[in-house]
Amino acid sequence: MSDASGKQQNTAAFYGQAVASFAVAMAATAIGIFKLNADAWVRAFLAIAVLYLVTSAFTLAKVIRDRQEADRPAYHPFEKL
């Protein structure tokens, strides 16, 4: 184990790729909804649905992360074996 705290850290490149991927996906979806040949209320409904989906995905990811961290045993470097 290379990290003394036991917590895995992401590299800056991985973080940057994740942020860029999210930005491209949101921009492509927004452009697609904006260019859609439909009434304004239909485009607004789709935009709100996408925002709800994104917030739900963030919440689900946080809940899964919190559950995994709760299941992981605590690291005590000075605990007797």
Buried (B, 14 or more C-beta within 10 A) or exposed (E): EEEEEEEEEEEEEEEEEEEEEEEEEEEEBEEEBEEEEEEEEEBEEBBEEBEEEBEEEEEEEEEEEEEEEEEEEEEEEEEEE
